Amino acid sequence: MLTRDFVGGVASIAIGTVYLYFAYQLRISALDDSMGPGGLPRVYGWLLVGLGAVLTIQAIVSRRMAMASDATGGRDEWDGQGRKILHAAGLLAIGTGYVLVIETLGYLLSVAVLLLVTTLYLGAGNKGRALAVAVLGAVFLWVMFVIVLGVRMPSGVLASLGL
């Protein structure tokens, strides 16, 4: 039987491998520093692959040890996981929605909506506080990226205001 750790480890290795593939495709420019644009993504990719390998090996070793001692007691560690998978799928849907609306709504509004929907989805009890966190968080991120760092972000419907 496949354990959650084994499946998670193999999934981490697969995701890390795809991430590394794209990280090694980044172009190198004459203006790059010694690390280059792909330096940090490559480190992240190798860390993901390495940690996935550790988790996979740990799952195999612990499974063999459990089989040798027969300490499982017949319980299935996958019981009740369907709801958690659906919950994670909901978070993925929220992230996908953000990607789909960022060009139309613009960065500032999209991040505000993303923060609000995510906090409400995760069970924020005080809706007024969640709204305040979403608005202030979006403004903070917009100021940080657009004003301080000078990163161009999609303006969307706020383009007429110069934001």
C-alpha positions as CSV (number, residue, x, y, z in Angstrom):
1,M,0.0,0.0,0.0
2,L,1.2,3.5,-0.8
3,T,1.6,5.8,2.2
4,R,1.0,9.6,2.1
5,D,4.7,10.3,2.7
6,F,5.6,8.1,-0.3
7,V,3.1,9.8,-2.6
8,G,4.1,13.2,-1.4
9,G,7.8,12.5,-1.9
10,V,7.3,11.2,-5.4
11,A,5.1,14.2,-6.2
12,S,7.8,16.5,-4.8
13,I,10.4,14.9,-7.0
14,A,8.2,15.2,-10.1
15,I,7.3,18.9,-9.4
16,G,10.9,19.7,-8.7
17,T,12.0,18.0,-11.9
18,V,9.6,20.1,-14.0
19,Y,10.6,23.2,-12.1
20,L,14.3,22.5,-12.8
21,Y,13.5,21.9,-16.5
22,F,12.1,25.4,-16.7
23,A,14.7,27.0,-14.5
24,Y,17.5,25.7,-16.8
25,Q,15.6,27.2,-19.8
26,L,16.0,30.8,-18.5
27,R,18.1,32.9,-20.8
28,I,21.4,34.3,-19.6
29,S,22.2,37.9,-20.3
30,A,25.4,39.8,-20.5
31,L,24.1,42.0,-17.7
32,D,23.5,39.1,-15.3
33,D,25.4,38.7,-12.0
34,S,27.4,35.6,-11.2
35,M,24.2,33.6,-10.2
36,G,22.1,34.7,-13.2
37,P,18.3,34.7,-13.4
38,G,18.0,30.9,-13.0
39,G,20.3,30.7,-10.0
40,L,17.6,30.9,-7.2
41,P,15.0,28.8,-9.1
42,R,17.6,26.1,-9.7
43,V,18.4,26.0,-5.9
44,Y,14.7,25.8,-5.2
45,G,14.2,23.0,-7.7
46,W,17.1,21.0,-6.4
47,L,15.9,21.5,-2.8
48,L,12.5,20.2,-3.8
49,V,13.9,17.2,-5.5
50,G,16.2,16.5,-2.6
51,L,13.6,16.8,0.1
52,G,11.2,14.7,-2.0
53,A,13.9,12.0,-2.2
54,V,14.4,12.1,1.6
55,L,10.7,11.9,2.2
56,T,10.3,9.0,-0.3
57,I,13.3,7.1,1.3
58,Q,11.9,7.7,4.8
59,A,8.5,6.4,3.7
60,I,10.0,3.2,2.3
61,V,12.2,2.6,5.4
62,S,9.4,3.3,7.9
63,R,7.0,1.1,5.9
64,R,9.5,-1.8,5.9
65,M,10.0,-1.3,9.7
66,A,6.3,-1.3,10.3
67,M,5.8,-4.4,8.2
68,A,8.6,-6.1,10.2
69,S,7.0,-5.2,13.5
70,D,3.4,-5.4,12.2
71,A,2.6,-2.3,14.1
72,T,0.0,-0.9,11.7
73,G,-2.9,-2.4,13.5
74,G,-5.0,-2.5,10.3
75,R,-5.8,1.2,10.2
76,D,-5.7,3.0,6.8
77,E,-3.8,6.3,6.9
78,W,-5.8,7.5,3.8
79,D,-9.2,7.4,5.7
80,G,-10.7,10.9,5.7
81,Q,-8.2,12.4,3.2
82,G,-10.8,13.0,0.5
83,R,-12.1,16.1,2.2
84,K,-8.6,17.5,2.7
85,I,-7.9,16.9,-1.0
86,L,-11.0,18.8,-2.0
87,H,-10.0,21.6,0.4
88,A,-6.7,21.9,-1.3
89,A,-8.4,21.8,-4.7
90,G,-10.5,24.8,-3.6
91,L,-7.3,26.7,-2.8
92,L,-5.9,25.8,-6.2
93,A,-9.2,27.0,-7.8
94,I,-8.8,30.4,-6.0
95,G,-5.2,30.7,-7.3
96,T,-6.3,29.8,-10.8
97,G,-9.1,32.4,-10.6
98,Y,-6.5,35.0,-9.6
99,V,-4.3,34.2,-12.6
100,L,-7.4,34.4,-14.9
101,V,-8.5,37.9,-13.7
102,I,-5.3,39.7,-13.0
103,E,-5.1,41.2,-16.5
104,T,-8.7,42.4,-16.4
105,L,-8.9,43.7,-12.8
106,G,-5.3,44.7,-12.4
107,Y,-2.8,43.7,-9.8
108,L,-4.1,45.8,-6.9
109,L,-7.7,44.7,-7.2
110,S,-6.8,41.1,-8.0
111,V,-4.5,40.7,-4.9
112,A,-7.2,42.3,-2.7
113,V,-9.8,39.8,-4.0
114,L,-7.3,37.0,-3.7
115,L,-6.5,37.8,-0.1
116,L,-10.1,38.3,0.9
117,V,-11.4,35.1,-0.8
118,T,-8.5,33.1,0.6
119,T,-9.0,34.3,4.2
120,L,-12.7,33.7,4.0
121,Y,-12.2,30.3,2.5
122,L,-9.8,29.3,5.3
123,G,-12.4,30.3,7.9
124,A,-11.7,33.8,9.0
125,G,-14.5,34.6,11.5
126,N,-14.3,38.4,11.5
127,K,-15.3,39.4,8.0
128,G,-14.5,43.1,8.7
129,R,-11.0,42.2,9.8
130,A,-10.6,40.0,6.7
131,L,-11.6,42.8,4.5
132,A,-9.2,45.2,6.2
133,V,-6.3,42.7,5.9
134,A,-7.1,42.2,2.2
135,V,-7.2,45.9,1.4
136,L,-4.2,46.8,3.4
137,G,-2.2,43.8,2.2
138,A,-3.0,44.6,-1.4
139,V,-1.9,48.2,-1.0
140,F,1.3,47.1,0.8
141,L,2.2,44.6,-1.9
142,W,1.3,47.1,-4.7
143,V,3.5,49.8,-3.0
144,M,6.3,47.3,-2.5
145,F,6.4,46.0,-6.0
146,V,5.3,49.0,-8.1
147,I,6.6,52.0,-6.2
148,V,9.6,50.7,-4.3
149,L,10.9,48.0,-6.7
150,G,9.6,49.5,-9.9
151,V,8.1,46.3,-11.2
152,R,5.4,46.9,-13.8
153,M,2.1,45.2,-12.9
154,P,-1.1,45.0,-14.8
155,S,-3.3,48.0,-14.2
156,G,-6.6,46.5,-15.5
157,V,-9.7,48.6,-14.7
158,L,-7.6,51.1,-12.7
159,A,-5.5,52.1,-15.7
160,S,-7.5,55.3,-16.1
161,L,-6.5,56.4,-12.6
162,G,-2.8,55.9,-13.3
163,L,-2.4,53.0,-10.9
